[in-house]
């Protein structure tokens, strides 16, 4: 164990626990808020400075003072305030060893019986200690566990969140069973009258415990595939599936974004060939109006339908909904392929709109597949009686900015260097998409 880590944890003790720490910037903001507003030191400047710098007033923001003394501050509170300032300064300058040494003394603030400050003090100790350990190279899982166990038993307000974050840390270190144990303890924990926030946290904990059941299920499935089927292994897998499915069925009744939980549940249902239930889960997640709009819900439905050879009409319906939410999504290229397979002029026109919308985004600017597909759609429309009018209508709102986005001599030079085929395809479309404009996307006019 690192010496500094030992100093942080020297007065604590407990079993296996860990935490995914907050970004240091958020902790700094919390410290700033806790230490109070900045003090205007403008009237305390030396008179000699006033004479030499009368006309100068810095526009730089004043740094927060190291110490802001309270009017009714006790000796204990003053020591705590100064120690907190020293910890903050050490963390701001990434002196983590020094911060750990100060933190060893700062944990005594947990003995403060002031009810107004108690919860804030406990959260500060919890979050700062974990952040410091996160930056100490020799800190161990045991060090994290000691901090977590003490903080869990120092008060009840943050108990559930500490357990959840603890399990995240264990997951990151591959201790799946230990993480599940922590969540199981938290799931059965109750204190006083259950509040709305407490109920929400319990649901979140249940969801993650089910996700861990899924991870254990995956491990068992992998072992079975390597060692052939054993009755005990199959039974163990099914037990994990039952445990996970009970909670997941309840969790997915609550509106929200549950992407990883949906994917894990559907995978297990497909493994047991319960395709009807898997489709129902995905359908509810996509079309239930109480859930927020979620592009991934469309993606998961499309992938499921495609795996099970659903009719193209169903695939196109899902992709049409996805286009409304994310017109630049990579699946829009597949949507345009499906539309172009149709013989209808209306579908070709839709494909043209889909591809132009994709190319409105710079991320697709050099994609040969999109430009090739656009080339096919445009030339198919030009064979129709009103095809040229349709293309010009689609380009009407783009004529002022599309040439600068796609058809400059710079783009021509870049495309020639990276993909000559792309240069060829785009050059064949320039005059059609941007008629009446001087041709700049040509090899002849590229600067040397």
C-alpha positions as CSV (number, residue, x, y, z in Angstrom):
1,X,0.0,0.0,0.0
2,X,1.2,3.5,-0.9
3,X,2.3,5.6,2.2
4,X,-0.1,8.4,1.3
5,X,-3.0,6.0,0.7
6,X,-2.2,4.5,4.1
7,X,-2.5,7.9,5.6
8,X,-5.9,8.5,4.1
9,X,-7.2,5.2,5.3
10,X,-5.4,4.8,8.6
11,X,-8.4,5.5,10.7
12,X,-10.9,3.4,8.7
13,X,-11.6,-0.2,8.0
14,X,-14.0,-2.4,6.0
15,X,-14.6,-5.1,3.3
16,X,-14.2,-5.2,-0.5
17,X,-15.6,-2.0,-2.2
18,X,-14.6,0.5,-4.9
19,X,-15.7,3.7,-6.7
20,X,-15.7,5.3,-10.1
21,X,-14.6,8.8,-9.1
22,X,-16.0,12.1,-10.3
23,X,-13.9,14.3,-12.5
24,X,-11.5,16.5,-10.5
25,X,-13.1,19.6,-12.0
26,X,-16.4,18.8,-10.4
27,X,-14.8,18.3,-7.1
28,X,-13.0,21.6,-7.4
29,X,-16.3,23.3,-8.1
30,X,-17.8,21.7,-5.0
31,X,-14.9,22.8,-2.9
32,X,-15.2,26.4,-4.2
33,X,-18.9,26.4,-3.4
34,X,-18.3,25.0,0.1
35,X,-15.5,27.5,0.9
36,X,-17.7,30.5,0.1
37,X,-17.7,33.4,-2.2
38,X,-14.5,35.4,-3.1
39,X,-13.6,38.4,-1.0
40,X,-12.9,41.7,-2.7
41,X,-9.4,42.7,-1.7
42,X,-9.4,45.9,-3.7
43,X,-9.3,48.2,-0.6
44,X,-6.4,46.3,0.9
45,X,-3.8,47.3,-1.7
46,X,-0.7,49.1,-0.5
47,X,-0.7,52.9,-1.0
48,X,2.5,52.8,-3.0
49,X,0.7,50.5,-5.5
50,X,-2.1,53.0,-5.7
51,X,0.3,55.8,-6.7
52,X,2.0,53.7,-9.4
53,X,-1.0,51.9,-10.8
54,X,-3.9,54.4,-10.5
55,X,-5.1,54.1,-14.1
56,X,-4.8,50.3,-14.4
57,X,-7.5,47.9,-13.5
58,X,-6.9,44.2,-14.3
59,X,-9.7,42.5,-16.2
60,X,-8.6,39.1,-14.9
61,X,-10.9,37.4,-12.4
62,X,-9.8,37.4,-8.8
63,X,-8.7,34.1,-7.4
64,X,-10.7,32.8,-4.5
65,X,-8.9,33.5,-1.2
66,X,-7.2,30.6,0.6
67,X,-9.1,31.2,3.8
68,X,-12.4,33.0,4.5
69,X,-12.8,33.3,8.2
70,X,-16.3,33.0,9.6
71,X,-17.7,35.4,12.2
72,X,-18.6,32.8,14.8
73,X,-15.9,30.2,13.9
74,X,-14.7,27.8,16.5
75,X,-11.1,26.6,16.7
76,X,-12.1,23.2,15.3
77,X,-13.9,24.8,12.4
78,X,-11.0,27.1,11.6
79,X,-8.6,24.2,11.6
80,X,-11.0,22.3,9.3
81,X,-11.3,25.3,7.0
82,X,-7.6,25.8,6.6
83,X,-7.0,22.1,6.1
84,X,-9.6,22.0,3.3
85,X,-8.0,25.0,1.6
86,X,-4.6,23.2,1.7
87,X,-6.1,20.1,0.2
88,X,-7.7,22.1,-2.5
89,X,-4.5,23.9,-3.4
90,X,-2.6,20.6,-3.5
91,X,-5.2,19.0,-5.8
92,X,-5.3,22.0,-8.1
93,X,-1.5,21.7,-8.6
94,X,-1.7,17.9,-8.8
95,X,0.3,17.4,-5.6
96,X,-1.6,14.2,-4.7
97,X,0.9,12.9,-2.1
98,X,0.6,16.2,-0.2
99,X,-3.2,16.2,-0.6
100,X,-3.3,12.7,0.9
101,X,-1.2,13.8,3.9
102,X,-3.6,16.7,4.6
103,X,-6.6,14.4,4.0
104,X,-5.5,12.1,6.9
105,X,-6.2,15.0,9.3
106,X,-9.3,16.3,7.5
107,X,-11.3,13.1,8.0
108,X,-11.7,14.2,11.7
109,X,-14.4,16.5,10.4
110,X,-16.7,13.5,10.4
111,X,-16.8,13.9,14.2
112,X,-18.5,17.3,13.8
113,X,-22.0,16.9,15.2
114,X,-23.5,20.0,13.5
115,X,-26.5,18.7,11.6
116,X,-26.4,21.5,9.1
117,X,-22.9,20.7,7.9
118,X,-22.8,16.9,8.6
119,X,-24.0,15.6,5.2
120,X,-21.8,18.1,3.3
121,X,-18.8,17.1,5.3
122,X,-19.4,13.4,4.7
123,X,-19.8,13.9,1.0
124,X,-16.6,16.0,0.8
125,X,-14.6,13.3,2.6
126,X,-16.0,10.6,0.4
127,X,-15.4,12.3,-2.9
128,X,-12.1,13.9,-2.2
129,X,-10.6,10.8,-0.7
130,X,-11.6,8.7,-3.7
131,X,-10.2,11.3,-6.1
132,X,-6.9,11.4,-4.3
133,X,-6.7,7.6,-4.3
134,X,-7.5,7.6,-8.0
135,X,-4.3,9.7,-8.6
136,X,-2.0,7.8,-6.3
137,X,0.0,5.2,-8.3
138,X,0.3,2.7,-5.6
139,X,-3.3,2.8,-4.1
140,X,-5.0,-0.6,-4.0
141,X,-8.5,-1.9,-4.1
142,X,-8.2,-2.4,-0.3
143,X,-7.6,1.3,0.2
144,X,-10.8,2.1,-1.7
145,X,-12.7,-0.5,0.3
146,X,-11.6,1.1,3.6
147,X,-12.9,4.5,2.5
148,X,-16.1,3.2,1.2
149,X,-17.0,1.1,4.2
150,X,-16.4,4.0,6.6
151,X,-18.4,6.4,4.5
152,X,-21.3,4.0,4.1
153,X,-21.5,3.7,7.9
154,X,-21.0,7.4,8.6
155,X,-24.5,8.3,7.5
156,X,-27.5,7.0,5.5
157,X,-28.1,9.8,3.0
158,X,-25.5,8.6,0.5
159,X,-25.5,4.9,1.3
160,X,-27.2,3.7,-1.9
161,X,-25.1,5.9,-4.2
162,X,-21.9,4.8,-2.5
163,X,-22.8,1.2,-2.9
164,X,-23.6,1.7,-6.6
165,X,-20.3,3.5,-7.3
166,X,-18.5,0.9,-5.3
167,X,-19.9,-1.8,-7.6
168,X,-18.8,0.2,-10.6
169,X,-15.2,0.2,-9.3
170,X,-15.4,-3.5,-8.7
171,X,-16.7,-4.1,-12.2
172,X,-13.8,-2.2,-13.6
173,X,-11.4,-4.5,-11.8
174,X,-13.2,-7.6,-13.0
175,X,-14.7,-8.5,-9.6
176,X,-18.2,-9.2,-10.9
177,X,-19.4,-11.4,-8.1
178,X,-18.2,-9.0,-5.5
179,X,-19.9,-6.1,-7.3
180,X,-23.1,-8.1,-7.4
181,X,-22.9,-8.8,-3.7
182,X,-22.6,-5.1,-3.0
183,X,-25.7,-4.3,-5.1
184,X,-27.6,-7.1,-3.5
185,X,-26.9,-5.6,0.0
186,X,-27.9,-2.2,-1.2
187,X,-31.1,-3.6,-2.9
188,X,-32.3,-5.0,0.4
189,X,-31.3,-1.9,2.5
190,X,-34.1,0.3,3.9
191,X,-34.0,3.3,6.2
192,X,-37.1,5.1,7.5
193,X,-39.9,6.1,5.2
194,X,-38.9,5.4,1.6
195,X,-38.6,8.7,-0.4
196,X,-39.1,9.2,-4.1
197,X,-35.3,9.7,-4.7
198,X,-34.5,6.6,-2.6
199,X,-37.0,4.5,-4.7
200,X,-35.4,5.7,-7.9
201,X,-31.9,4.8,-6.6
202,X,-33.2,1.3,-5.6
203,X,-34.6,0.8,-9.1
204,X,-31.2,1.8,-10.6
205,X,-29.4,-0.6,-8.3
206,X,-31.8,-3.4,-9.3
207,X,-31.1,-2.6,-13.0
208,X,-27.3,-2.8,-12.5
209,X,-27.6,-6.0,-10.5
210,X,-29.5,-7.5,-13.4
211,X,-26.8,-6.4,-15.7
212,X,-24.3,-8.2,-13.5
213,X,-26.4,-11.3,-13.7
214,X,-26.2,-11.0,-17.5
215,X,-22.4,-10.7,-17.3
216,X,-22.2,-13.8,-15.2
217,X,-24.5,-15.5,-17.6
218,X,-22.2,-14.6,-20.5
219,X,-19.2,-16.0,-18.6
220,X,-21.1,-19.3,-18.0
221,X,-22.1,-19.4,-21.7
222,X,-18.6,-19.0,-22.8
223,X,-17.4,-21.8,-20.5
224,X,-20.0,-24.1,-21.8
225,X,-19.0,-23.5,-25.4
226,X,-15.4,-24.3,-24.6
227,X,-16.1,-27.4,-22.4
228,X,-19.2,-28.8,-24.0
229,X,-22.5,-28.9,-22.2
230,X,-22.8,-29.9,-18.6
231,X,-26.1,-30.1,-16.8
232,X,-24.9,-28.0,-13.8
233,X,-23.5,-25.3,-16.1
234,X,-26.7,-25.1,-18.1
235,X,-28.7,-24.9,-14.8
236,X,-26.4,-22.1,-13.6
237,X,-26.9,-20.1,-16.7
238,X,-30.7,-20.5,-16.5
239,X,-30.6,-19.3,-12.9
240,X,-28.8,-16.2,-13.9
241,X,-31.2,-15.6,-16.7
242,X,-34.2,-15.9,-14.3
243,X,-32.7,-13.5,-11.8
244,X,-31.9,-10.9,-14.5
245,X,-35.2,-11.2,-16.3
246,X,-37.3,-10.6,-13.2
247,X,-35.7,-7.3,-12.5
248,X,-35.3,-6.2,-16.1
249,X,-39.0,-6.8,-16.8
250,X,-39.9,-4.4,-14.0
251,X,-37.2,-1.8,-14.8
252,X,-38.2,-1.5,-18.4
253,X,-41.7,-0.5,-17.3
254,X,-40.1,2.8,-16.1
255,X,-39.7,5.4,-18.9
256,X,-36.0,6.2,-19.5
257,X,-33.0,5.3,-21.6
258,X,-32.1,1.7,-20.8
259,X,-29.9,0.8,-23.8
260,X,-27.4,-1.6,-22.2
261,X,-30.1,-3.3,-20.2
262,X,-32.3,-3.8,-23.3
263,X,-29.4,-5.3,-25.3
264,X,-28.5,-7.7,-22.6
265,X,-32.1,-8.8,-22.1
266,X,-32.8,-9.3,-25.8
267,X,-29.6,-11.3,-26.2
268,X,-30.6,-13.7,-23.4
269,X,-34.1,-14.0,-24.9
270,X,-32.7,-14.8,-28.3
271,X,-30.4,-17.4,-26.8
272,X,-33.4,-19.2,-25.4
273,X,-35.3,-18.7,-28.7
274,X,-38.0,-16.6,-27.2
275,X,-38.1,-14.3,-30.2
276,X,-41.7,-13.2,-29.6
277,X,-40.8,-11.8,-26.2
278,X,-37.6,-10.2,-27.5
279,X,-39.6,-8.4,-30.2
280,X,-42.2,-7.3,-27.7
281,X,-39.5,-5.8,-25.5
282,X,-37.9,-3.9,-28.4
283,X,-41.3,-2.8,-29.7
284,X,-42.3,-1.4,-26.3
285,X,-38.9,0.4,-26.0
286,X,-39.3,2.0,-29.4
287,X,-43.0,2.9,-29.7
288,X,-44.1,3.5,-26.1
289,X,-44.7,7.3,-26.1
290,X,-43.9,7.6,-22.4
291,X,-40.2,6.8,-23.2
292,X,-38.0,9.7,-24.5
293,X,-37.1,9.7,-28.2
294,X,-34.1,7.4,-28.6
295,X,-32.3,6.7,-31.9
296,X,-30.7,3.6,-30.4
297,X,-34.2,2.0,-29.9
298,X,-34.6,2.2,-33.7
299,X,-31.2,0.8,-34.3
300,X,-31.8,-2.2,-31.9
301,X,-35.1,-2.9,-33.6
302,X,-33.6,-2.8,-37.1
303,X,-30.7,-5.0,-36.1
304,X,-33.1,-7.6,-34.6
305,X,-35.5,-7.6,-37.6
306,X,-32.5,-7.9,-40.0
307,X,-31.1,-10.9,-38.0
308,X,-34.5,-12.6,-38.3
309,X,-35.0,-11.9,-42.0
310,X,-37.9,-9.5,-41.6
311,X,-39.6,-8.1,-44.7
312,X,-38.0,-5.0,-46.2
313,X,-41.1,-3.0,-45.6
314,X,-40.6,-3.4,-41.8
315,X,-36.9,-2.6,-42.1
316,X,-37.7,0.6,-44.0
317,X,-40.3,1.7,-41.5
318,X,-37.8,1.6,-38.6
319,X,-35.1,3.3,-40.7
320,X,-37.6,6.0,-41.7
321,X,-38.2,6.8,-38.0
322,X,-34.5,6.8,-37.4
323,X,-34.0,9.3,-40.2
324,X,-36.2,11.8,-38.4
325,X,-34.0,11.6,-35.3
326,X,-30.6,11.3,-36.8
327,X,-30.4,12.0,-40.5
328,X,-26.6,11.5,-40.5
329,X,-26.8,8.0,-39.0
330,X,-24.7,5.4,-40.8
331,X,-27.8,3.2,-41.3
332,X,-29.1,5.9,-43.6
333,X,-26.9,4.4,-46.3
334,X,-28.6,1.1,-45.9
335,X,-32.0,2.9,-46.0
336,X,-31.0,4.5,-49.3
337,X,-30.0,1.1,-50.7
338,X,-33.4,-0.3,-49.8
339,X,-35.2,2.6,-51.4
340,X,-33.2,2.3,-54.6
341,X,-34.1,-1.4,-54.9
342,X,-37.7,-0.3,-55.5
343,X,-38.8,0.6,-59.0
344,X,-41.0,3.5,-57.8
345,X,-39.9,7.0,-58.7
346,X,-41.1,8.2,-55.3
347,X,-38.7,5.8,-53.5
348,X,-35.8,7.0,-55.7
349,X,-36.7,10.6,-54.8
350,X,-36.7,9.6,-51.1
351,X,-33.3,8.0,-51.5
352,X,-32.0,11.2,-53.1
353,X,-33.3,13.2,-50.1
354,X,-31.7,10.7,-47.6
355,X,-28.3,10.9,-49.3
356,X,-28.3,14.6,-49.6
357,X,-29.1,14.9,-45.9
358,X,-26.2,12.7,-45.1
359,X,-23.9,14.8,-47.2
360,X,-25.1,17.9,-45.4
361,X,-22.8,16.6,-42.6
362,X,-19.1,16.9,-42.9
363,X,-18.5,13.4,-41.5
364,X,-19.8,11.9,-44.8
365,X,-18.0,14.4,-47.1
366,X,-15.3,11.9,-48.3
367,X,-17.3,8.7,-48.2
368,X,-17.2,7.0,-51.6
369,X,-20.2,4.7,-50.8
370,X,-22.5,7.7,-50.2
371,X,-21.4,9.6,-53.3
372,X,-21.7,6.4,-55.4
373,X,-25.2,5.8,-54.2
374,X,-26.1,9.5,-54.8
375,X,-24.7,9.1,-58.4
376,X,-27.0,6.2,-59.0
377,X,-30.0,8.0,-57.6
378,X,-29.5,11.2,-59.5
379,X,-28.9,9.4,-62.9
380,X,-31.9,7.2,-62.3
381,X,-34.1,10.3,-61.7
382,X,-32.7,12.0,-64.8
383,X,-34.1,9.2,-66.9
384,X,-37.6,10.2,-65.6
385,X,-39.6,12.9,-67.2
386,X,-39.6,15.2,-64.1
387,X,-36.3,13.9,-62.8
388,X,-34.3,17.1,-63.4
389,X,-36.9,19.2,-61.7
390,X,-36.9,16.9,-58.6
391,X,-33.1,17.2,-58.3
392,X,-33.2,21.0,-58.6
393,X,-35.9,21.2,-56.0
394,X,-33.8,19.2,-53.6
395,X,-30.8,21.3,-54.2
396,X,-32.6,24.7,-54.0
397,X,-31.9,25.2,-50.3
398,X,-28.3,24.0,-50.7
399,X,-27.1,25.9,-53.7
400,X,-25.5,28.7,-51.7
401,X,-23.4,26.6,-49.4
402,X,-23.0,23.1,-50.9
403,X,-20.3,24.2,-53.4
404,X,-18.1,25.4,-50.6
405,X,-18.7,22.2,-48.6
406,X,-18.0,19.8,-51.4
407,X,-16.9,21.3,-54.7
408,X,-13.8,23.5,-54.2
409,X,-10.3,23.1,-55.7
410,X,-9.0,22.2,-52.3
411,X,-11.5,19.3,-52.1
412,X,-10.5,18.2,-55.6
413,X,-6.8,18.1,-54.7
414,X,-7.5,16.3,-51.4
415,X,-9.7,13.7,-53.0
416,X,-7.3,13.1,-55.8
417,X,-4.5,12.4,-53.3
418,X,-6.7,10.1,-51.1
419,X,-9.2,8.5,-53.5
420,X,-9.1,9.1,-57.2
421,X,-12.4,7.2,-57.6
422,X,-14.1,9.6,-55.3
423,X,-12.9,12.5,-57.4
424,X,-14.3,10.9,-60.5
425,X,-17.7,10.3,-59.0
426,X,-18.0,13.8,-57.5
427,X,-16.8,15.5,-60.6
428,X,-19.6,13.8,-62.6
429,X,-22.2,15.3,-60.2
430,X,-21.0,18.8,-59.8
431,X,-22.6,20.3,-62.9
432,X,-25.9,18.5,-62.2
433,X,-26.1,19.4,-58.5
434,X,-24.8,23.0,-58.8
435,X,-25.8,24.2,-62.3
436,X,-24.7,27.7,-63.4
437,X,-21.7,27.7,-61.1
438,X,-18.1,28.0,-62.3
439,X,-16.5,24.5,-62.2
440,X,-13.9,24.5,-59.5
441,X,-13.9,20.8,-58.6
442,X,-11.6,19.7,-61.4
443,X,-8.0,18.5,-61.7
444,X,-7.1,21.1,-64.3
445,X,-7.9,24.0,-62.0
446,X,-6.3,22.7,-58.9
447,X,-3.5,24.9,-57.5
448,X,0.0,23.5,-57.9
